[in-house]
Amino acid sequence: MFKGLFLAAMVALVPLHAGAADAVASVTILEGDASIYRGVGRLRAAEGVRLTSGDIVETGESTFAQIEFADQSVLQLGAGTRVLMNSTTSRQKSERFVYIMNGWLKLTGVKREGGAPAFDLRAPLVEVAANPGVVVVRTMPSEVTLFSERGDMRIGERQSPTTTVAVALKSGDSYQRKAGARGAVSSGVPTAFLNDMPKFFRDSLPSRADRHRDKDVRPDAAPDFAYADVEVWLKAEPALRRPLMARWRVKAKEPAFRSALIANLSAHPEWDPILFPEKYLPKEPPAASAGAASAVLVSPAR
């Protein structure tokens, strides 16, 4: 019991403001509205706001955002896009990646010459290792299209959360895949993809990192979020769900959020011990019968 209360308290104390030491990137251009899910709260994004590991960024339906990393790589987001920023280090390995759940994304890499490690790109159906090229991605729940705008690259076709098949792309190639099928590579960019691409993706926008480098922009608080706002993340692959469960476990105390968790429990069974902790309490040993107790207390006659 005390352990559970301690963990809940620690999650509640996660700061809603990212300092320079904690930041992995900064929002440098924002046209429209965007939200940041941090800890158990939701914030309003703004130009100059620093992003920290674990942040989920969600853009509005008519929004463009540019995010710049310490290694000078640039991430651009189109409208209606959700991404998660991850940067973790353990004794076994270090992971730095941007996970796009849905929407439009353009990632411009840089040639690495020491300094801050770069971020990989991951999506439900594909992943791209950090490289100095430029890649544009549009991903939907069961389909992905990827265009190598600049540079040759090898991408990973995700057959499962732990299994990938390498696919080679040359500069100017496109890759398309639907869930449950193998992807296909073609030369050039698909017409429909090009027509739907956010207009900001067609130009090379200048870096604005220096403009915000010495500013301490604190994001404003946004209304609390409901289950439906984060449902797509709660039902994501296990490697994403588990850290979010640890972060959002206090939300299980909210009646509406709890009801939705129970109704969708088959999609995220790891919530069962949080929702029904009584099922996981140690079982009491069976009580000794009266006869057995008497046999222990009464000494045999000699």
PyMOL commands that set and color helices and strands:
alter all, ss='L'
color gray80, all
select helices_A, chain A and resi 2-12+191-196+199-202+209-212+227-234+238-253+255-263+265-267+269-275+277-280+290-297
alter helices_A, ss='H'
color red, helices_A
select strands_A, chain A and resi 23-31+34-38+41-44+50-52+56-59+64-69+74-77+82-89+94-108+120-122+126-128+134-140+143-150+153-160+163-169+173-178+184-187+220-221
alter strands_A, ss='S'
color yellow, strands_A
deselect
rebuild
show_as cartoon
